[in-house]
Amino acid sequence: MSAPAVPTVDPVALRRALGTFTTGVTVVTARDPDGREAGVTANSFSSVSLDPPLVLWSLNRRSASLPVFAASSHFAVHILAYDQEALSNRFARPATDKFASLDVKRGAGGAPLLDKVSALFQCRLAYQYDGGDHVILVGEIEDFLATGRPPLVFHGGAYALAARKDAVPPPHDIPLAPDFLGYLIGRCHYQFYGRLQPRLAAMGLSMEDHFIVSALGVAGPLAPADLAAAISYTGIDLSPDRLSAMAESKVLDRDCNGRIGLSPRGRQMFIAAMAAAKDVEQDVLADFAPDEAHLLTQMLSRLVARTDPGLPDLWTQG
Ligand SMILES: Cc1cc2nc3c(=O)[nH]c(=O)nc-3n(C[C@H](O)[C@H](O)[C@H](O)COP(=O)(O)O)c2cc1C
């Protein structure tokens, strides 16, 4: 009897389908008895057993690092933190000097240990299995640590951030549909500035003055037309009367080229207003994990770019 035909698999479709399984990102390192070091980015990591404590990951047979892992008594698995994308990329490319300029410590079996990760598992290489075009490496955990740093996520072939689902229940008094973005953004804006406004008022800054001071604080002195463009998204009218009033209260200066800048007092106000805004920010983000806050700012930055009708990009200029 002939063997059943092996179904042909479209590798691109298979890879895409497998990519729907969301994982963390690890860098696995080792050092063999000849002192050769290896480090590979891997998301095939999985826990296997608690008693005995076993983990596994699989390494492509074509990997230049395979001889080092196969000959090493130990390997170290680093679960990368949300801000370690660059480290992941560094170990996801063939290179002879992957550890160059990295400050590594030595772990069990001499394996290089990386810093600021979410978790670290130091393992003795217990078993190696055939896994098709990969080798499955099973390690017995000898030591581990979890730092509490939020993890980096890999989903659909791209890096992602983990966000808890409904960690904080949405307020029940939202009268409109809770997915009405305009309402939610508007409400956030007013509630955020509702908290900031009294602190600005105590410094003698109106909300309008605050936006002008912030634009100049970030961008430096600007020609009046550029300042008007920079704050045009606010709808604030940059009338000569407003500018004169701010100059009279010694917030603004004009330089010899007619550009408007902050006076020394204005700069002090800018710094104090920024500190107050950071306080409010810290307060309103108190329920957010660091990676959630990072995700939120990334998403909002994208929305700002999408809704910007052509503002000069002040915030990325020096
Ligand atoms: C997020 C991510 C996960 C990866 N997971 C694995 C994996 O589990 N096993 C593997 O062999 N390669 C994996 N790779 C690819 C290797 O990191 C890459 O081929 C690396 O260059 C291998 O090391 P080498 O150049 O020393 O052979 C992954 C790459 C990325 C970006």
The ligand as a Gaussian input file, in Angstrom:
#p B3LYP/6-31G(d) Opt

LIG

0 1
 C       10.223000      38.061000      16.284000
 C       11.159000      37.037000      15.691000
 C       11.084000      35.720000      16.093000
 C       11.948000      34.757000      15.585000
 N       11.856000      33.483000      16.040000
 C       12.736000      32.543000      15.613000
 C       12.715000      31.227000      16.155000
 O       11.919000      30.902000      17.017000
 N       13.640000      30.330000      15.695000
 C       14.562000      30.662000      14.745000
 O       15.354000      29.806000      14.359000
 N       14.604000      31.928000      14.212000
 C       13.729000      32.872000      14.638000
 N       13.787000      34.149000      14.143000
 C       14.797000      34.468000      13.141000
 C       16.197000      34.579000      13.747000
 O       16.218000      35.500000      14.819000
 C       17.202000      35.051000      12.699000
 O       17.169000      34.163000      11.592000
 C       18.617000      35.146000      13.242000
 O       19.422000      35.791000      12.296000
 C       19.182000      33.751000      13.556000
 O       20.479000      33.888000      14.105000
 P       21.797000      33.595000      13.236000
 O       21.884000      34.698000      12.217000
 O       22.906000      33.645000      14.222000
 O       21.606000      32.284000      12.566000
 C       12.923000      35.114000      14.633000
 C       13.005000      36.462000      14.223000
 C       12.136000      37.394000      14.746000
 C       12.247000      38.832000      14.325000

